[in-house]
Amino acid sequence: MSVALPLNAPAAASSLRGVMIMTNRLTRNYDMGGDVVHALRGVDLEIRRNEFVAVMGPSGSGKTTLMNLLGCLDTPTSGEYWLNGRDVSDLDDQELARIRNKEIGFVFQTFNLLPRADALHNVELPLIYAGIGPKARYEAAAAALELVGLADRMEHLPNELSGGQRQRVAIARALVHTPSILLADEPTGNLDTRTGDEIMTLFEDLWEAGQTIVLVTHEHDIAAHARRQIHLRDGIIERDFTVERDFTTETERNT
């Protein structure tokens, strides 16, 4: 089935095949008591399937706003956002919720685990909301925990797990419904350096297995694990480059 293309899309988007995320002149403004804050000022962005992208920028650069828009947690003031071949720019809250549940896995700095539920039940939660039956839920959650190296911790409560293990549970929960993209917001922010590196190694393994990952971070050493970096400043893309690791060089993209 053919997919309708957005009006005035960049020439590089002549086909959406292989494109997971595409924005066209994306803006987001906020009314702060009569003063308008221009959080995003016309962002053109394309992320293809199985890319591992880090979004960076100082406080107020727009990176959190961009993450919220990409995660369908917010809607743009103007412009277009295409996710996995579908224009989601003007969907209502109910439609956005369906898109989130189907297409997006979220990983947060604070883990957001239920304290009285064991690891297995925490991972099952998205499937419960989706109406998946008990047997299928159990099998999918157990497989996700095995994928992140916690098959032997399924019955442990969050307070019985280390910080790194809690984040692994959160990653398993984000993966359990096989999302198109994994969005991670400062996923190592509450972890020590060694544990943070272990979590980033897990993200690299997931990327090598075919997962599309978009990571927001302010730490350069964390962003260095990604294969592409997008730097925002004042609501626009300041730099967009890939890192060719075999040659330790940076290749600038046209933005």
ROTORKOL-825068 format. One record per residue: x, y, z of N, C-alpha, C in turn; residue number from 1; chain. Coordinates in steps of 0.001 Angstrom, whole numbers, plus 500000, padded with zeros to 6 digits. Last residue first. Layout:
! ROTORKOL-825068
   n.east   n.north     n.up   ca.east   ca.north    ca.up   c.east   c.north     c.up   seq   mol
        X         Y        Z         X          Y        Z        X         Y        Z   NUM     A
...
This chain:
! ROTORKOL-825068
   n.east   n.north     n.up   ca.east   ca.north    ca.up   c.east   c.north     c.up   seq   mol
   521693    520035   507479    520521     520288   508319   519829    521553   507850   255     A
   523741    517462   506381    523086     518712   505994   521847    518883   506841   254     A
   526114    516184   508738    524961     516019   507867   524442    517390   507486   253     A
   529597    515454   509124    528472     516371   509285   527376    516026   508288   252     A
   531224    512919   510609    530740     513323   509307   529501    514187   509502   251     A
   534159    512352   512458    532791     512819   512466   532415    513263   511053   250     A
   536145    509401   513085    535914     510701   512471   534444    511046   512561   249     A
   537238    506857   513631    537155     507884   514676   537037    509283   514078   248     A
   537060    504797   511952    538051     505814   511576   538077    506968   512568   247     A
   535153    503239   513058    536351     502562   512556   537466    503550   512245   246     A
   533107    505037   513612    533976     504571   514699   535250    503902   514198   245     A
   531941    507818   512498    532453     506591   511893   533507    506021   512839   244     A
   529196    509413   513587    530560     509094   514008   530944    507771   513377   243     A
   527251    512024   512129    527475     510618   512432   528941    510433   512810   242     A
   525509    515000   513134    526642     514287   512548   526659    512824   512975   241     A
   524398    518093   513355    523847     516758   513141   524933    515961   512440   240     A
   523905    521149   515145    524797     520189   514496   524086    518847   514392   239     A
   521594    522618   515695    522862     523309   515494   523867    522425   514768   238     A
   518262    522824   515182    519377     521877   515115   520642    522646   514770   237     A
   516582    524998   517544    516936     524575   516190   518081    523572   516267   236     A
   516154    525909   520143    515039     525371   519390   515313    524982   517954   235     A
   518630    526703   521208    517575     527699   520978   516498    527194   520021   234     A
   520140    523884   519882    520372     525145   520598   519280    526122   520200   233     A
   520997    520429   519695    520030     521516   519601   520528    522740   520355   232     A
   522632    517973   517933    522797     518991   518957   521819    520140   518692   231     A
   522683    514619   517449    521965     515821   517032   522049    516815   518176   230     A
   524758    511977   516417    524434     512961   517436   523749    514163   516796   229     A
   524998    508471   515947    524679     509781   515369   524325    510711   516514   228     A
   525478    506288   517378    526162     506357   516092   525889    507663   515362   227     A
   526176    506436   520936    525286     506478   519773   526116    506572   518499   226     A
   528145    506772   522806    527744     505397   522492   526847    505340   521267   225     A
   528345    509472   523242    529369     508851   522402   529044    507402   522057   224     A
   526471    510141   525110    526129     510348   523698   527121    509650   522771   223     A
   528038    509648   527378    526880     508803   527096   526490    508921   525625   222     A
   529913    511669   527198    530392     510288   527190   529257    509300   526956   221     A
   528318    513980   527343    529000     513657   526094   529484    512211   526054   220     A
   525161    514359   528670    526506     513858   528943   527178    513404   527645   219     A
   522581    514902   528380    523453     516082   528398   524901    515674   528594   218     A
   520316    513101   526221    521300     513161   527295   522039    514491   527239   217     A
   518039    510959   524743    518289     512339   525158   519251    512325   526330   216     A
   517989    508735   522053    518429     508953   523427   518632    510438   523674   215     A
   516377    506441   520158    516625     507881   520271   516840    508177   521746   214     A
   516754    503538   518222    516884     504155   519548   517144    505645   519404   213     A
   515559    500612   516765    515771     502045   516560   515735    502734   517919   212     A
   517060    497392   516854    516163     498362   517475   516551    499793   517105   211     A
   518790    495418   515900    517823     495989   514987   516897    497041   515562   210     A
   520889    494548   517380    519857     493541   517101   518722    494110   516239   209     A
   522265    496853   517789    522867     495882   516874   521883    494775   516506   208     A
   520551    497972   519712    520680     498603   518401   521252    497610   517384   207     A
   521045    496235   521832    519697     496306   521270   519722    496926   519878   206     A
   523749    496816   522293    523361     495462   521901   521974    495454   521257   205     A
   523509    499492   523081    524248     499156   521866   523883    497771   521364   204     A
   522098    499134   525479    521479     499866   524371   522195    499563   523047   203     A
   524120    497778   526911    522861     497099   526607   522141    497803   525460   202     A
   525949    499846   527123    526330     498651   526367   525097    497848   525991   201     A
   524497    501484   528811    524724     501924   527439   525200    500773   526558   200     A
   524605    499961   531145    523309     500209   530517   523483    500653   529067   199     A
   527354    500113   531625    526731     498804   531387   525371    498962   530701   198     A
   527658    502830   532099    528318     502240   530937   527712    500878   530593   197     A
   526224    503011   534503    525751     503714   533319   526364    503154   532041   196     A
   527914    501592   536170    526601     501030   535858   526008    501698   534625   195     A
   530100    503382   536182    530276     501993   535737   528931    501373   535337   194     A
   528946    505790   537189    529577     505727   535868   529667    504302   535342   193     A
   525666    505304   538698    527089     505629   538738   527714    505357   537371   192     A
   522489    506753   537782    523397     505621   537920   524838    506102   538019   191     A
   520582    508532   537000    520585     508128   538407   521555    506997   538697   190     A
   521030    508842   534231    521148     509995   535117   521205    509646   536588   189     A
   520761    507131   532162    521836     506830   533117   521970    507906   534180   188     A
   518728    508102   530536    518557     506796   531172   519637    506424   532170   187     A
   517571    510591   529447    518602     510571   530489   518601    509227   531239   186     A
   515140    508900   527957    515368     510256   528460   516312    510194   529652   185     A
   514695    507079   525081    515317     507043   526407   515691    508460   526833   184     A
   512602    505300   523061    512964     506663   523446   513466    506639   524879   183     A
   512623    503072   520496    512878     503160   521924   513356    504576   522212   182     A
   510218    502205   517993    511340     503008   518469   511411    502944   519988   181     A
   508359    500142   517713    509158     500543   516556   510382    501343   516976   180     A
   508220    497640   520364    507945     498946   519758   508820    499213   518543   179     A
   507335    495092   521731    508101     495200   520479   507830    496515   519748   178     A
   506399    495146   524254    505391     495161   523194   506023    495375   521815   177     A
   508716    495206   525801    507871     494014   525859   506809    493981   524759   176     A
   510422    497345   526038    510588     496477   524870   509513    495413   524741   175     A
   509870    498580   528417    509763     499378   527198   509792    498509   525944   174     A
   510476    496505   530181    509091     496963   530075   508878    497768   528784   173     A
   513257    496459   529824    512455     495294   529436   510990    495680   529268   172     A
   513833    498941   530948    514106     498725   529529   513310    497525   529019   171     A
   513125    498435   533608    512430     499486   532867   512643    499339   531359   170     A
   515009    496473   534201    513585     496140   534244   512789    497161   533437   169     A
   517278    498081   533991    517101     496967   533050   515650    496496   533026   168     A
   516900    499731   536165    516829     500319   534831   516676    499233   533771   167     A
   517248    497857   538184    515947     498522   538037   515812    499154   536652   166     A
   519937    497249   537785    518935     496211   537547   517542    496820   537392   165     A
   521095    499680   538534    521260     499184   537175   520239    498116   536824   164     A
   520365    499768   541244    519910     500792   540310   520007    500327   538867   163     A
   519434    496403   542352    520335     497551   542256   519766    498565   541273   162     A
   516513    495214   544073    517367     495281   542896   518276    496498   542980   161     A
   514651    495361   545964    515575     494232   546087   516557    494185   544928   160     A
   512933    497320   545258    513869     497630   546351   514831    496487   546642   159     A
   511401    495985   543221    512390     497017   542871   513392    497307   543987   158     A
   511319    492422   543960    510737     493755   543997   511806    494792   543648   157     A
   511767    489477   541988    512302     490459   542921   511552    491787   542813   156     A
   511146    487625   540120    510267     487707   541281   510746    488714   542319   155     A
   513139    487775   538159    511758     488080   537798   510856    488303   539009   154     A
   515819    487304   538076    515349     488323   539022   513861    488643   538822   153     A
   516823    485714   536103    516853     485172   537467   516374    486177   538509   152     A
   516713    487253   533834    515826     486096   533916   515755    485525   535329   151     A
   518033    489574   533096    517429     489486   534426   516456    488316   534551   150     A
   519050    490415   530598    519924     489737   531550   519366    489598   532944   149     A
   517348    491360   528721    518165     492365   529419   519001    491744   530541   148     A
   516133    488992   527869    516875     489791   526896   517791    490796   527582   147     A
   514729    488241   530115    515886     487448   529707   516763    488241   528745   146     A
   512725    490147   530005    513668     490160   531132   514910    489330   530821   145     A
   511441    489295   527662    512047     490628   527718   513051    490722   528857   144     A
   510510    486773   528431    511477     486879   527333   512180    488231   527352   143     A
   508700    487511   530429    509850     486681   530782   510927    486768   529705   142     A
   506854    488923   528865    507604     489616   529918   508839    488824   530312   141     A
   505865    486878   527172    506528     488053   526599   507374    488774   527640   140     A
   504780    485066   529039    505828     484634   528109   506588    485822   527537   139     A
   502847    486647   530343    503951     486047   531085   505102    485691   530146   138     A
   501120    487285   528205    501818     488330   528964   503042    487763   529659   137     A
   500150    484781   527485    500961     485526   526518   501748    486632   527211   136     A
   498753    484217   529884    499818     483335   529393   500741    484076   528434   135     A
   496843    486419   530179    497891     486109   531171   499049    485272   530625   134     A
   496265    488451   527151    495941     487422   528132   497122    487043   529010   133     A
   496197    491978   526690    496813     490694   526365   496544    489695   527498   132     A
   495314    494601   526939    494333     493523   526951   494886    492168   526567   131     A
   497030    496676   527262    496676     496342   525879   495685    495186   525795   130     A
   497492    496666   529951    496726     497777   529402   496249    497489   527977   129     A
   499089    494355   529968    497809     494369   530690   496917    495464   530128   128     A
   501270    495273   528585    500457     494225   527966   499117    494084   528667   127     A
   502431    497097   530323    501919     497569   529028   501010    496545   528355   126     A
   503028    495237   532597    502029     496305   532650   501542    496791   531282   125     A
   505064    493355   532648    503783     492975   532053   502824    494150   531862   124     A
   507054    494539   534128    507261     494421   532682   505954    494082   531975   123     A
   505948    494320   536678    506261     495638   536133   506406    495585   534616   122     A
   505877    491541   536929    504615     492278   536839   504849    493685   536298   121     A
   508652    490969   537036    507813     490400   535990   506529    491207   535820   120     A
   509512    492309   539358    510029     492695   538047   509126    492195   536927   119     A
   506616    492892   541508    507913     492315   541168   508296    492687   539741   118     A
   505278    495775   543085    505156     494750   542046   506533    494206   541717   117     A
   505576    497902   544701    505040     496683   545313   504820    495563   544312   116     A
   506517    500027   543099    507361     499504   544182   506878    498187   544771   115     A
   506605    500182   539659    505684     500043   540779   506416    499380   541938   114     A
   509048    502425   538228    508558     501074   538510   507561    501108   539666   113     A
   510515    504624   537113    509049     504594   537128   508489    503181   537284   112     A
   513204    505452   536361    512764     504061   536253   511237    503926   536202   111     A
   514178    508016   536074    513725     507605   537411   513087    506223   537432   110     A
   514777    508366   533363    515852     508456   534349   515444    507845   535693   109     A
   512963    506035   531267    513150     507302   531962   514286    507207   532986   108     A
   511951    504870   528179    512855     504591   529299   513190    505930   529941   107     A
   509270    503668   526186    509891     504763   526922   510790    504230   528036   106     A
   508484    502697   522929    508877     502240   524253   509653    503344   524945   105     A
   505928    502936   520500    506991     503596   521270   507221    502915   522612   104     A
   503739    501847   519077    504977     502164   518360   506163    502515   519245   103     A
   501512    501278   520739    501910     500371   519658   503348    500589   519206   102     A
   501200    503272   522581    501144     501892   523045   501639    500903   521997   101     A
   501292    505556   520920    502324     505320   521935   502363    503853   522342   100     A
   498922    505197   519434    500215     505193   518752   501338    504896   519751    99     A
   497031    505452   521477    497126     504189   520736   498463    504080   520009    98     A
   497500    508103   522207    497717     507039   523182   497847    505688   522490    97     A
   496683    509422   519890    498095     509466   520274   498418    508373   521276    96     A
   493943    508945   520042    494709     508360   518941   496202    508354   519261    95     A
   493373    510443   522333    493089     509011   522311   493875    508305   521212    94     A
   494092    513059   521580    494782     512385   522686   494570    510874   522663    93     A
   494233    513272   517926    493731     513639   519253   494394    512769   520323    92     A
   496728    514275   515512    495891     513268   516150   495408    513756   517511    91     A
   498389    515809   513917    497106     516378   514332   496186    515373   515008    90     A
   500746    514367   513368    500823     515753   513828   499532    516242   514456    89     A
   501267    511917   512347    500642     511940   513676   500534    513361   514227    88     A
   501282    510213   509440    501289     511587   509935   500536    511620   511261    87     A
   503234    507288   509134    501927     507882   509421   502098    509303   509954    86     A
   505701    506039   508898    504865     506162   507718   503515    506802   507927    85     A
   506799    506242   511465    506628     504923   510845   505593    504983   509714    84     A
   505544    509350   511789    506115     508254   512578   505774    506933   511907    83     A
   505894    512698   511045    505545     511394   510489   506289    510322   511264    82     A
   504820    515828   511693    505591     514740   512285   505042    513429   511742    81     A
   504922    519231   510586    504493     517847   510442   505425    516893   511168    80     A
   503769    522509   511679    504695     521561   511071   504135    520155   511093    79     A
   502945    523843   514947    502830     523790   513485   503885    522827   512964    78     A
   502895    522890   517532    502136     524101   517199   501927    524193   515698    77     A
   502589    519307   518042    503291     520518   517600   502342    521688   517416    76     A
   501748    517645   521126    501489     517898   519709   502153    519209   519296    75     A
   503013    515053   523272    502618     516425   523019   502380    516565   521521    74     A
   503737    512493   523243    503258     512984   524523   502763    514423   524406    73     A
   504975    511313   521086    503521     511534   521025   502935    511852   522395    72     A
   507700    511310   521082    507034     510267   521843   505523    510381   521855    71     A
   508289    513621   519705    508600     512343   519063   507893    511188   519759    70     A
   507477    515453   521690    506781     515392   520408   507034    514067   519707    69     A
   509307    514907   523727    507870     514780   523994   507064    514699   522699    68     A
   511719    515489   522410    511454     514130   522864   509960    513925   523113    67     A
   511393    518262   522052    511488     517383   520890   511184    515951   521282    66     A
   511425    519056   524746    510241     519305   523917   510242    518393   522699    65     A
   514031    518331   525387    512922     517661   526057   511628    517852   525284    64     A
   515475    520085   523665    515612     518630   523525   514481    517874   524215    63     A
   515546    522817   523802    514409     522206   523115   514461    520698   523051    62     A
   517331    524229   525331    517639     524077   523905   516479    523502   523116    61     A
   517104    524394   528047    516366     525350   527238   516591    525230   525756    60     A
   520383    523337   528714    519054     523587   529253   518356    524670   528435    59     A
   522052    522246   525645    521993     522844   526978   520549    522988   527447    58     A
   521972    518995   524043    521787     520444   524035   521725    520965   525450    57     A
   521292    516045   522039    521976     516798   523078   521644    518277   522977    56     A
   520329    512860   521244    519928     514258   521146   520523    515003   522334    55     A
   521629    510133   519492    521644     510878   520745   521278    512325   520468    54     A
   520509    507242   517823    520695     508692   517781   520676    509264   519191    53     A
   520775    504700   515806    520990     504937   517235   521428    506388   517350    52     A
   518549    503232   513405    519553     504227   513788   519615    504309   515308    51     A
   516543    501501   512582    517778     500944   513125   518904    501969   513217    50     A
   515144    503657   510135    515048     502465   510952   516431    501967   511335    49     A
   516193    507117   510298    515840     505891   509599   515765    504719   510577    48     A
   515073    510294   510769    515759     509184   511434   515271    507899   510794    47     A
   515200    513654   510001    514878     512329   509484   515733    511295   510217    46     A
   513932    516917   510451    514703     515793   510983   514246    514514   510319    45     A
   513642    520266   511011    513574     519255   509954   514507    518112   510343    44     A
   511996    522476   513072    512989     521403   513042   512676    520441   511897    43     A
   511096    525188   514023    511127     524688   512650   512189    523629   512453    42     A
   511827    525711   516776    511671     526777   515777   511812    526253   514345    41     A
   510660    525035   520034    511208     524502   518783   510857    525470   517667    40     A
   509901    527011   521888    510754     525898   522305   511410    525200   521118    39     A
   509302    530064   522346    509464     529274   521131   510441    528131   521421    38     A
   506971    531362   524487    508284     530717   524444   508330    529821   523222    37     A
   505261    534327   524918    505358     533125   524101   506802    532626   524083    36     A
   503604    535625   527699    504858     535578   526960   504939    534252   526204    35     A
   501226    535011   528953    501241     536111   527992   502520    536212   527198    34     A
   502007    532837   530545    501434     534046   531132   501473    535243   530224    33     A
   503408    531406   528235    503803     531476   529645   503301    532798   530224    32     A
   502622    529321   525773    502177     530604   526315   502448    530601   527811    31     A
   504929    527801   523617    504208     527735   524883   503860    529152   525325    30     A
   505356    526110   520495    505350     527336   521278   504546    527114   522551    29     A
   507099    524259   518253    506290     524146   519469   506467    525406   520276    28     A
   507402    523021   514883    507529     524082   515885   506673    523732   517099    27     A
   508955    521563   512113    508240     521310   513360   508483    522447   514357    26     A
   509586    521180   509388    509346     522517   509948   508544    522446   511252    25     A
   508932    517942   509600    509020     518963   508575   508595    520293   509178    24     A
   510338    514820   510550    509650     516061   510898   509917    517091   509809    23     A
   510193    511376   510701    510471     512516   509845   509659    513714   510332    22     A
   511270    508168   511564    510836     509472   512056   511161    510522   511003    21     A
   511877    505978   509914    511073     505781   511105   510465    507098   511584    20     A
   512220    504980   506618    512257     506132   507513   511346    505873   508706    19     A
   511842    502899   504876    513053     502876   505682   513174    504019   506657    18     A
   509999    504902   502764    510471     503540   503015   511797    503577   503768    17     A
   509167    507328   502029    509252     507081   503465   509713    505675   503778    16     A
   510702    509255   499502    510047     508000   499876   510227    507816   501366    15     A
   511669    511757   499596    510849     511424   498446   510166    510084   498626    14     A
   513175    513025   501534    512052     512188   501964   511122    511873   500800    13     A
   514973    514721   500450    515502     513440   500937   514389    512495   501345    12     A
   513512    517012   500045    513748     516136   498904   514236    514767   499340    11     A
   511128    517541   502674    512463     517657   502114   512669    516649   500986    10     A
   507702    518265   501808    508700     517471   502522   510056    517681   501892     9     A
   505444    519603   500907    506692     520362   501061   507740    519595   501848     8     A
   503247    517330   502543    503448     518460   501654   504766    519155   501966     7     A
   504160    513881   502995    503810     515193   503519   504066    516288   502498     6     A
   502758    511220   500994    503897     511976   501494   503453    513330   502008     5     A
   500972    508255   501567    500955     509655   501135   502102    510403   501768     4     A
   502081    505117   500586    501927     506039   501703   501967    507457   501176     3     A
   500606    502164   499122    501417     503379   499051   501102    504292   500220     2     A
   500859    498805   500000    500000     500000   500000   500889    501236   500000     1     A
